[in-house]
Amino acid sequence: MPELYNIDNPVLKISNEHKIITDYVSRFSKNRENPDPAFEKDLQSFLNFLKKDLKQHFRLEELIFYPAALNGDPSYATSLMVLNLTREHGIFETRLKAIQAVEKRVDEEMRRTSLMEKIGNFFDDLKDHARREIIELFPLIDANARCTALLKQYIQEVQSQDKSKG
């Protein structure tokens, strides 16, 4: 899990965590604009790293940020937002598994083009998901002192658990 020490501005730190998504989207987009045979040959590796990093990213949000929002502001609107964001995490994980399964079998150009389109759509939806977190969830956490205090508490708890396992 990424180190999360000295959080003075939770929104800034969370946005930095979303850099993972931005980096993957950027790398994929560059390849779509200027296809690189080496990238496409190693697409399975790219997808495996994406899966691992997204799983860590989602874990961080589901153990720290979402509970801080829910417990700090237990309103219906916050509950609904967190429920939908969490549900989307599961959908993204399922979609990525399906993309990986297709990628293993793809060899003809037409199917490769279709696969790249599916990955592009996946990233478009992932960017929308991240944008909603940044625009809706993070300001809610930042504006609520209880949410911010809980965020810091949950970060310390997760770091302590990770250290005891590590």
Secondary structure, DSSP 4 states (H G I P E B T S, - for coil): -----S-S-HHHHHHHHTHHHHHHHHHHHHHHHS--HHHHHTHHHHHHHHHHHHHHHHHHIIIIIHHHHHHHS--HHHHHHHHHHHHHHHHHHHHHHHHHHHHHH--SHHHHHHHHHHHHHHHHHHHHHHHHIIIIIHHHHHH-HHHHHHHHHHHHHHHHHHHHH-
